[in-house]
């Protein structure tokens, strides 16, 4: 009986150690859409859903960027495919802080999101800027010391002669210089 108890105890301890030592994946996506998680570490992320389709900017100086200059924040990302140019820009001026900003003015101003594109709607080679009519930007981190800006966004951008772009689940986490 004593040997059985010792054996049982040994198996129990070994099992607990073995379970504890196994590595588990603790990174759970914050969305079911295949986008990178929304982070606040300067992870070089600019991604969103465009009419439900994932758009993820590749890391590079020509595909994403941003920064804070005095009281103006700008973030831009390009995730278009190879058939046309497409860049989304977020611009917030005046009193920037970690907060939620409504974007509901289609004209350039203090809080805007716009798309620059040469999509077929404008004719070949013609790049145009089209502003969102409604939207929201949530600035989750503005770190001027470590130069990191992070946040989330969504908006609707009506493109003349085309459908309205519905931009959802947007996220950015950019280290600027």
C-alpha positions in Angstrom: 0.0 0.0 0.0 2.8 2.4 0.9 4.5 1.8 -2.5 1.3 2.5 -4.3 0.8 5.7 -2.4 4.4 6.8 -3.2 4.0 5.8 -6.9 0.7 7.7 -7.1 2.3 10.8 -5.5 5.3 10.6 -7.9 3.0 10.4 -10.9 0.9 13.3 -9.6 3.9 15.5 -9.1 5.5 14.6 -12.4 2.2 15.3 -14.2 1.9 18.7 -12.6 5.5 19.6 -13.5 5.0 18.4 -17.1 1.8 20.4 -17.5 3.4 23.5 -16.1 6.4 23.2 -18.3 4.5 22.9 -21.6 4.4 26.2 -23.5 1.0 27.5 -24.4 0.1 30.1 -26.9 -1.1 33.0 -24.8 -1.5 35.4 -27.7 -5.2 35.4 -28.6 -6.3 37.5 -31.6 -8.6 40.4 -30.6 -10.7 39.8 -33.7 -11.8 37.0 -35.9 -10.8 38.7 -39.1 -7.2 37.8 -39.6 -5.9 41.3 -38.8 -2.9 41.8 -36.4 -3.9 42.5 -32.8 -4.3 46.1 -31.8 -1.1 46.8 -29.8 0.5 49.9 -28.2 4.2 49.0 -28.5 5.3 50.6 -31.8 4.8 47.2 -33.6 4.5 48.8 -37.1 0.9 47.9 -37.7 -1.6 49.5 -40.0 -4.6 47.3 -40.9 -8.3 47.4 -41.4 -11.3 45.7 -43.1 -12.4 47.3 -46.3 -15.9 46.2 -47.1 -15.2 43.1 -44.9 -11.9 42.2 -46.6 -8.7 42.4 -44.6 -6.2 45.0 -45.7 -2.8 44.9 -44.0 0.0 47.3 -44.8 3.4 45.7 -45.3 6.1 47.1 -43.0 8.1 49.7 -44.8 8.7 53.4 -45.0 6.5 53.8 -48.1 3.6 51.8 -46.8 3.0 53.3 -43.3 4.0 56.2 -41.2 2.9 58.8 -38.9 3.9 61.2 -36.2 3.0 64.1 -33.9 4.0 67.6 -34.7 3.1 70.3 -32.2 -0.7 69.7 -31.8 -1.3 67.7 -35.0 -1.3 63.9 -35.3 -1.0 62.2 -38.7 -1.1 58.5 -39.5 -1.0 56.9 -43.0 -1.0 53.4 -44.3 -1.1 51.8 -47.8 -2.6 48.4 -48.1 -3.8 48.4 -51.7 -3.2 45.5 -54.1 -0.8 45.8 -57.1 -3.5 47.0 -59.5 -4.0 50.4 -58.0 -2.7 52.8 -55.4 -4.6 53.2 -52.2 -3.5 55.1 -49.0 -5.6 55.9 -46.0 -4.7 59.0 -43.9 -5.9 60.0 -40.5 -5.3 63.6 -39.4 -6.3 65.1 -36.1 -5.4 68.7 -35.3 -5.8 70.7 -32.1 -5.8 69.3 -28.5 -4.7 65.8 -29.4 -4.7 63.4 -26.5 -5.6 59.8 -25.8 -9.3 60.1 -26.5 -12.1 59.3 -28.9 -12.6 61.6 -31.9 -15.7 61.7 -34.1 -15.0 62.2 -37.8 -18.1 63.4 -39.5 -17.0 66.2 -41.8 -16.3 65.3 -45.4 -14.1 68.4 -46.0 -10.5 68.8 -44.9 -10.4 70.1 -41.3 -9.4 69.3 -37.8 -10.5 65.6 -37.7 -10.4 63.8 -41.0 -9.9 60.4 -42.5 -9.4 60.2 -46.3 -8.4 57.8 -49.0 -6.0 58.6 -51.8 -6.6 56.2 -54.7 -6.4 55.9 -58.4 -9.0 53.2 -58.5 -10.9 52.7 -61.7 -13.6 55.1 -60.6 -11.3 58.1 -61.3 -9.8 56.9 -64.6 -6.4 55.4 -65.1 -3.6 57.3 -63.4 -5.7 59.9 -61.7 -5.0 60.0 -58.0 -7.7 61.7 -55.9 -8.4 62.3 -52.3 -11.9 61.4 -51.0 -12.9 62.2 -47.4 -14.9 60.2 -45.0 -18.4 61.4 -44.2 -18.7 59.5 -40.8 -16.2 57.8 -38.6 -14.4 57.5 -35.3 -10.7 57.5 -34.3 -9.7 56.3 -30.8 -6.2 57.3 -29.9 -5.1 54.8 -27.3 -1.5 55.9 -27.0 0.5 59.0 -27.7 4.0 58.7 -26.4 6.1 61.6 -27.5 9.1 60.4 -25.6 9.3 56.9 -27.2 7.6 58.2 -30.3 4.7 55.7 -30.5 1.2 56.4 -31.7 -1.5 53.8 -31.5 -5.2 53.6 -32.0 -8.3 52.2 -33.7 -10.5 53.7 -36.4 -13.5 53.1 -38.6 -15.3 55.2 -41.2 -17.4 55.4 -44.4 -15.9 56.9 -47.5 -18.3 57.5 -50.4 -16.3 57.2 -53.7 -17.9 59.0 -56.6 -18.8 56.6 -59.5 -18.1 53.6 -57.1 -19.5 52.1 -53.9 -19.0 53.5 -50.5 -16.0 52.1 -48.7 -16.9 50.8 -45.3 -13.7 50.8 -43.3 -14.0 48.8 -40.0 -11.8 47.2 -37.4 -9.0 49.6 -38.2 -5.9 49.7 -36.1 -2.5 51.3 -36.1 0.6 51.1 -33.9 3.4 53.1 -35.3 6.8 54.1 -34.0 7.8 57.4 -35.6 11.0 59.4 -35.9 
